[in-house]
Amino acid sequence: MGHALIVEDDEDSGQMLASLVKREGHSAITAPSLALARRLLAMQPPDVLLLDLHLPDGNGLDLFENTDLVADTEVVLMTGQASLETSIQALRLGAADYLVKPINPTHLKSLLSRLIRPSKLQAEIASLTEQWRETGRFGPLIGASDAMQSVYRQIARVAGTGVTVFIQGESGTGKELVARSVHELSRRREQPFLAINCGAISPHLIESEIFGHERGSFTGAERQHQGFFERAHGGTLFLDEVTEMPLNLQVKLLRVLENGTFMRVGSTQLQQTDTRIIAATNRDPAEAVMRGALREDLLYRLNVFPISLPPLRDRASDVPLLAERFLEELGREERTSKRLTPEALLKLQAYPWPGNVRELRNALQRAWVMAHGSQIDEEWLPRMPAGSPPPATLAAPSRVVDLAEGGGPHLDIRIGTPLSEVERQLILATFEYCGHHKERTAALLGISMKTLYNRLKEYRL
């Protein structure tokens, strides 16, 4: 049970909202002005603040001037129109969501069902951040490069809000994983996450799949069918390759984004949906608008919070972490373990990966099958394109390590050397060999980032 403060100057509207909130098992109180709202916030910080923008003594957004008043309160803006400006404003100020007037009881009920205090969300994000520092993983995403750190910060910032996210990146970069991460960190996590590839469905069927259809609306429609928007109600709908959606359908999608309504195929009755949209494309959206494949007004409505995913060739330092993860998964499936040789790992980092992370996984699966014994060498890895630099140039060590005749790097350890000293020499030599690259060092040694950090700290590095 939560407590709601409703800041609304229209007495009838305020009382109606309070009744709806109480019907869902929460307590509620109304305030017709900013002055009274400030006093009530100071007396009893609510779980949710339903905030009208136009009030007799100022703009509702003035409450954000005192951040302490709303620091641990879920703020929901109430506005007469769901515009791009409202979305951006809500995001900038840290509002969790917004409701369009007149308030739809179904939308309000759905919003109240997912109340989570901001402090709890921040604690979860802090936990994920700590996990990333130790392991190089952020939920289902893997990578410790600067480019991926930027992606993680953007996910953490937008997940707790209700604004639309637009993910751009080449095929195989992990756009759906980003969408799932946003959903899992949001207040909608307990509701469905559904994904649809707009380019993989026939143009004749996609409208029915997204919006549903009535029985008898077309040949073969023997029963009523609920589309993705109905099934994702309260949750998140991921529209992959949205630039492949037919133009006539883009108009209907725009209406859903603006007022949360749609109609099933063959119906004249409006349906209400409370669904967060996350869209993605592997194309340049501006170019898609230029050639008429994407409506400009839809692009503006989708592109509230853009996230750009880097291709794998621009974050080669993440390849060891990704390879380690994929080999772990293969090991669990096959009930055995295999590791990459240092030379094979360097070759993986040098390869340009036009198919990105998806291609890397496929390449490792093939090499796993073909490799004899517990080590995977270079033989079955993808061949470098003509004119590419040799792998060693990408990870040149800062100090020459002794080499065995015709073999790879090695260490000479005196028999009787204490294990702690053996470990120290091995870690430092590998660290030097990898050019002081921590992620690559941890991957070669088969230890976690946390263990490596602790050892380097112990060695005062």
Disulfide bonds with the S-S distance in Angstrom:
none
